[in-house]
């Protein structure tokens, strides 16, 4: 239940009720297609006349289409409804410090095409190049319309200004993506922290069972991001920086982080941390500070492959990463006690090795008896990119999550 702010509220109108009912019907079509009007009425509890009126509106707007006719022993034969996947497309953008991935998806979240581009160091140059690539992508994949652009970014977005305000791994500060990209492309832009976007997708997709309303998404890549949904609501905080557990110091004498602190969770447990460990172990040095010379030229995917082939140094680096990852997850379990924590990133490819270490550390460090499930997201499903796509799709289906 959300508390009503008596200093800042709007009285619900009949239009609000219609909009909510419309979203319910559209979401039921999305989740249960093909579905009949009668089935929508049963599932929603709405009057059949209400469902029929909303359905006619959605058909007129081409959000849904009619398909096959069902067979009943008596009475009127039902006509099944489907989402109109040809109606419009969505552009998704997933930004990493080195590479940015773009995709075209349909309303059912299916990725139809994708491509990559270098991110670069200058945000203004990047935004200009990104805008041109999006326009080219839309021309290469024409739709009757595009719903908008969703962007997942490794940083925090101020909810009032929609500007990127905190992104240590990008080394960008106070960047406006929204206005220039909307001007360049003519599409509405939704931008969100990558972990927040992933958390929304996990809840929206309902992968973890009915009744899950407290869920945390932990993205593990160059850094560590945390997106939190508590009581069914995405938490952002006053300036949009809620959830920066990746920059909580777990070791005050540890390596220096891009944020300026020492021993942050992400500088101990990210892909970058494992690569730093590999370089240090290989040279016989103490695992420490984060200059470029301390970094392994080995990509993290190769480190995973070497560990799978029983390379001792790669295995030792991965085990250390797993231990530190478990330490941070124990902090989340103890402090927030969600039903589910979803770990997202390449490290999940080695979860047969990493998972037992993580579970052991959580069991050792979190003594609250919270019944939190630790699950992983398949990297092959492009979770961060799908998170970006969800930012646009949920406007029509589940805006109440925001």
C-alpha positions in Angstrom: 0.0 0.0 0.0 1.3 3.4 -0.9 1.0 6.3 1.5 -0.9 9.3 0.1 1.1 12.5 0.2 -1.5 15.1 1.3 0.8 17.9 0.2 1.1 16.6 -3.4 -1.8 14.5 -4.7 -4.4 14.3 -7.5 -7.9 13.1 -7.0 -8.7 10.0 -9.1 -11.1 10.7 -11.9 -13.3 8.4 -14.1 -10.6 8.8 -16.7 -8.0 7.4 -14.3 -10.2 4.4 -13.6 -10.6 3.8 -17.4 -6.9 4.1 -17.9 -6.1 1.5 -15.2 -8.7 -0.9 -16.6 -7.3 -0.5 -20.1 -3.8 -1.4 -18.8 -5.2 -4.4 -17.0 -6.9 -5.7 -20.2 -3.9 -5.0 -22.3 -1.6 -6.7 -19.9 -3.9 -9.8 -19.6 -3.8 -10.0 -23.4 0.0 -9.8 -23.3 0.4 -12.5 -20.6 -2.3 -14.9 -21.7 -2.7 -14.5 -25.5 -4.6 -15.9 -27.2 -7.4 -15.0 -24.8 -11.1 -14.3 -25.2 -13.1 -11.4 -23.9 -15.0 -13.7 -21.5 -11.7 -15.0 -20.1 -10.5 -11.4 -19.6 -13.7 -10.6 -17.7 -13.2 -13.7 -15.5 -9.6 -13.0 -14.7 -10.1 -9.3 -14.1 -13.4 -9.3 -12.3 -14.7 -6.6 -14.7 -18.1 -6.5 -16.2 -18.3 -8.1 -19.7 -19.6 -4.8 -21.1 -16.6 -3.0 -19.7 -14.2 -5.5 -21.2 -16.0 -5.3 -24.5 -15.8 -1.5 -24.6 -12.1 -1.5 -23.7 -11.4 -4.2 -26.3 -13.1 -2.2 -29.0 -10.9 0.8 -28.1 -7.8 -1.4 -28.2 -8.8 -2.9 -31.6 -9.5 0.6 -33.0 -6.0 1.8 -31.8 -4.5 -1.4 -33.3 -3.0 -2.5 -29.9 -4.7 -5.9 -30.3 -6.0 -7.9 -33.1 -8.6 -10.7 -33.4 -7.5 -14.2 -34.3 -9.1 -17.6 -34.4 -12.6 -18.3 -33.2 -13.1 -20.8 -30.4 -15.6 -23.7 -30.3 -18.2 -24.1 -27.6 -21.0 -26.7 -27.4 -23.6 -23.9 -27.3 -23.8 -20.1 -27.2 -21.7 -17.5 -29.0 -18.3 -18.6 -30.2 -15.5 -16.6 -28.6 -13.0 -14.7 -30.7 -9.4 -14.8 -29.4 -7.3 -11.7 -29.0 -3.6 -11.2 -29.5 -1.2 -8.3 -29.2 -0.6 -6.6 -32.5 3.1 -7.2 -32.8 3.3 -5.3 -36.1 1.8 -2.1 -34.6 5.0 -0.5 -33.4 8.5 -1.1 -32.4 10.8 -0.2 -29.4 14.4 0.9 -29.5 16.5 -0.5 -26.6 20.0 0.8 -25.7 22.4 -0.8 -23.2 25.4 1.4 -22.4 28.6 0.0 -21.0 31.9 1.9 -20.6 33.4 0.3 -23.7 30.6 -0.9 -25.9 26.9 0.1 -26.4 24.3 -2.3 -27.8 21.2 -1.2 -29.7 18.2 -3.3 -30.5 14.8 -3.2 -32.2 12.1 -5.1 -30.3 8.4 -5.6 -30.7 5.7 -5.1 -28.1 6.2 -8.6 -26.9 9.8 -7.9 -25.9 11.2 -10.0 -28.7 14.5 -8.6 -30.0 14.3 -8.4 -33.8 17.7 -7.0 -34.6 20.7 -5.7 -32.6 24.1 -4.1 -33.3 26.9 -2.5 -31.3 29.0 0.6 -31.3 31.9 1.9 -29.2 30.8 4.1 -26.3 33.8 6.5 -26.3 34.9 9.0 -23.7 33.0 12.2 -24.6 29.3 12.1 -23.7 28.2 14.7 -26.2 30.0 13.0 -29.1 28.5 9.7 -28.0 24.9 11.1 -27.8 25.3 12.5 -31.3 26.6 9.2 -32.7 23.9 7.3 -30.9 21.2 9.4 -32.3 22.4 8.8 -35.8 22.7 5.1 -35.3 19.2 4.9 -33.9 17.8 6.8 -36.9 19.7 4.4 -39.2 18.4 1.4 -37.3 14.8 2.6 -37.6 15.2 3.1 -41.3 16.6 -0.4 -41.7 13.7 -1.9 -39.8 10.6 0.2 -40.7 7.5 0.0 -38.5 4.3 1.8 -38.7 5.4 3.6 -35.6 8.0 3.4 -32.8 6.8 3.7 -29.2 10.1 5.2 -28.0 13.7 4.6 -26.9 14.7 2.9 -23.6 18.2 3.4 -22.3 19.9 1.4 -19.5 23.0 3.1 -18.2 25.6 2.2 -15.5 24.8 5.2 -13.4 22.1 7.0 -11.5 19.4 9.2 -13.1 17.9 12.2 -11.2 14.1 11.5 -11.3 13.3 15.2 -11.5 15.7 16.3 -14.3 16.2 12.9 -16.0 19.9 13.7 -16.2 22.7 11.2 -15.5 24.2 12.4 -12.2 26.4 9.6 -10.9 28.4 7.2 -13.2 31.9 6.5 -11.9 32.7 3.8 -14.4 31.7 6.1 -17.3 33.5 9.1 -15.8 30.5 11.2 -16.9 28.6 13.7 -14.7 25.4 15.7 -15.3 24.7 14.4 -18.8 21.4 15.0 -20.5 20.5 12.1 -22.8 16.8 12.8 -23.0 16.5 16.2 -24.7 19.1 15.8 -27.4 18.1 12.2 -28.4 14.4 13.2 -28.5 15.4 16.1 -30.8 17.6 13.9 -33.0 15.1 11.0 -33.3 11.7 12.4 -32.7 11.0 9.7 -30.2 10.3 9.9 -26.5 13.3 8.7 -24.4 13.1 6.7 -21.1 16.4 6.4 -19.3 17.1 4.4 -16.2 19.9 2.9 -14.1 20.6 -0.6 -15.6 20.0 -2.5 -12.4 16.7 -0.6 -11.9 15.6 -1.5 -15.4 16.5 -5.2 -14.9 14.5 -5.2 -11.6 11.5 -3.9 -13.4 11.9 -6.5 -16.1 12.2 -9.4 -13.6 9.0 -8.3 -11.8 7.1 -7.5 -15.0 8.0 -10.9 -16.6 6.7 -12.6 -13.4 9.5 -15.2 -13.6 9.7 -15.8 -9.8 6.1 -16.7 -9.0 2.9 -14.9 -8.0 3.1 -12.7 -5.0 6.7 -11.7 -5.3 6.7 -7.9 -4.5 10.2 -7.6 -2.9 12.9 -8.2 -5.5 16.5 -7.1 -5.9 18.4 -7.2 -9.2 22.2 -7.1 -8.9 24.1 -6.4 -12.1 27.7 -7.6 -12.2 29.9 -6.2 -15.0 32.6 -3.5 -14.9 31.0 -2.5 -11.6 28.1 -3.7 -9.5 24.6 -2.1 -9.7 21.6 -2.8 -7.4 18.0 -2.2 -8.4 15.3 -2.6 -5.6 11.6 -3.2 -5.8 10.0 -3.2 -2.4 6.3 -3.7 -1.8 5.9 -3.7 -5.6 7.5 -0.2 -6.1 10.8 0.7 -7.6 12.9 2.6 -5.1 14.9 5.6 -6.4 15.2 8.0 -3.5 15.2 11.8 -3.5 18.0 12.2 -6.0 17.7 8.8 -7.8 20.8 7.3 -6.1 19.1 4.8 -3.8 20.7 1.4 -4.3 24.3 2.3 -4.7 25.5 -0.6 -2.6 28.3 -1.2 -5.2 29.9 1.9 -3.6 29.6 0.7 0.0 33.1 0.1 1.4 33.6 -3.4 2.6 37.3 -3.0 3.1 38.7 0.4 4.1 42.2 -0.6 3.1 41.1 -2.1 -0.2 41.7 -0.9 -3.8 40.7 2.6 -4.7 37.4 2.8 -6.5 36.5 5.2 -9.4 34.0 6.9 -6.9 37.0 7.9 -4.8 36.3 5.5 -1.9 38.4 2.5 -1.0 37.4 -1.2 -0.9 33.9 -0.6 -2.4 31.9 -3.8 -3.0 32.3 -3.4 -6.8 36.1 -2.9 -6.6 36.2 -6.3 -4.8 33.6 -8.4 -6.6 33.1 -7.1 -10.2 34.4 -8.5 -13.4 37.1 -5.8 -13.2 38.1 -7.0 -9.7 38.5 -10.6 -11.0 40.7 -9.4 -13.9 42.8 -7.3 -11.5 43.2 -10.4 -9.2 44.2 -12.5 -12.2 46.9 -10.0 -13.2 48.2 -9.8 -9.6 48.2 -13.6 -9.0 49.9 -14.2 -12.3 52.7 -11.8 -11.5 53.0 -12.8 -7.8 52.0 -9.4 -6.6 49.6 -8.4 -3.8 46.1 -7.7 -5.2 45.8 -4.0 -4.9 45.2 -0.7 -6.5 43.5 0.0 -9.8 45.9 1.5 -12.2 45.8 0.3 -15.8 49.1 -1.5 -15.4 47.5 -3.6 -12.7 44.8 -4.8 -15.1 44.8 -8.1 -17.0 44.7 -7.8 -20.8 42.5 -11.0 -20.5 38.8 -10.4 -21.2 36.5 -11.6 -18.4 35.0 -14.1 -20.8 38.4 -15.7 -21.3 39.0 -15.8 -17.5 35.7 -17.8 -17.2 36.9 -20.1 -20.0 40.3 -20.7 -18.3 38.6 -21.4 -15.0 36.4 -23.9 -16.7 39.5 -25.6 -18.1 40.9 -25.8 -14.5 43.5 -23.0 -14.9 44.6 -22.5 -11.3 45.1 -18.8 -11.4 41.8 -18.1 -13.2 40.0 -20.4 -10.7 41.6 -18.6 -7.8 40.6 -15.2 -9.2 37.0 -16.4 -9.7 36.8 -17.9 -6.3 37.9 -14.7 -4.7 35.3 -12.8 -6.7 32.6 -15.2 -5.6 33.6 -14.8 -1.9 33.3 -11.0 -2.2 30.1 -11.2 -4.2 28.6 -13.3 -1.4 29.7 -10.8 1.2 27.8 -8.0 -0.5 24.8 -10.2 -1.2 24.7 -11.1 2.5 24.5 -7.4 3.3 21.4 -7.1 1.0 19.8 -10.2 2.6 20.4 -9.0 6.1 19.3 -5.4 5.5 16.4 -5.8 3.1 15.3 -9.5 3.2 13.7 -9.7 -0.2 12.0 -12.8 -1.5 14.4 -12.9 -4.5 17.8 -11.6 -5.5 18.5 -11.9 -9.2 22.2 -11.9 -10.2 22.8 -10.6 -13.7 26.0 -10.8 -15.7 28.6 -13.0 -17.3 29.6 -14.4 -14.0 26.4 -16.4 -14.0 27.9 -18.6 -16.8 30.2 -20.0 -14.0 27.5 -20.3 -11.4 28.1 -24.0 -10.8 31.4 -22.9 -9.3 30.5 -19.4 -8.0 27.1 -20.2 -6.6 28.1 -22.6 -3.8 30.7 -20.1 -2.6 28.2 -17.3 -2.6 25.6 -19.4 -0.8 28.2 -20.4 1.9 29.2 -16.8 2.5 25.6 -15.6 2.8 24.8 -18.5 5.2 27.8 -17.6 7.3 27.3 -13.8 7.4 23.5 -13.3 7.3 22.0 -14.7 10.5 18.5 -13.2 10.3 17.0 -16.4 8.8 15.6 -14.4 5.9 14.2 -16.8 3.3 15.8 -15.1 0.3 16.3 -17.0 -3.0 19.4 -16.3 -5.0 18.7 -16.9 -8.7 20.5 -16.0 -11.9 19.5 -14.5 -15.2 20.7 -16.1 -18.4 23.2 -13.8 -20.2 21.9 -15.1 -23.5 18.6 -13.4 -22.9 20.2 -9.9 -23.0 18.8 -8.9 -19.5 20.1 -5.3 -19.5 19.0 -4.7 -23.1 15.6 -6.1 -22.2 15.5 -3.9 -19.2 15.9 -0.9 -21.5 13.1 -2.2 -23.7 10.9 -2.7 -20.7 11.2 1.0 -19.8 9.2 1.8 -22.9 6.8 -1.2 -23.0 5.7 -0.8 -19.4 4.3 2.7 -20.1 1.4 0.9 -21.8 1.2 -2.2 -19.6 2.3 -1.5 -16.0 3.2 2.1 -15.4 2.1 1.7 -11.7 5.5 0.0 -11.1 7.3 3.3 -11.7 
